[in-house]
C-alpha cells in the first residue's frame, strides 16, 4: 500500500495568501515524479494556523528520491523554504530557509510558514467514491 506524508505548516494569518500563491505557482511540478500519487493543500477552516500538505507516494523510497532530487531543491529555493509543499519537514536541510534548519537562510523570498512538522503514515485501508 501507499505511504502518506503530511507536512503540518504553521502559517501566520498575514502569510496565508503568500503560502497559497506559492503552492499555486508550482501546481503540477511534483506530478511528474516517479512514485508520486497525489497532493492536497488543506487550509484550516477554524481558528487554527496550521495548513496540511498531504502527499501520497507508492513507496518510502519514492518519497526519499523526491526529497533528494534537484527538482525538490530548486523548487524550495524559489519558494523560500518551509512552504514549498512536497510533504516534508522543515528541518534537515541546513541553510535551506526552513524553520528548524541550522545555518542562515539564503537570500530570497521569506518562508511563509513559521514552522513545520512531518507526519508519516502507511495506508492500511482506503476507499474512493465510485462514479
Secondary structure, DSSP 8 states (H G I E B T S, - for coil): --EEEEEEEE--GGGHHHHHHHHHHTTTSGGGSTTEEEEEEE--SSS--EEEEEEEES-HHHHHHHHHSHHHHHHHHHHTSTT--SS--SSSSTTSS-TT-SS---SSS--S-SEEEEEEEE---------
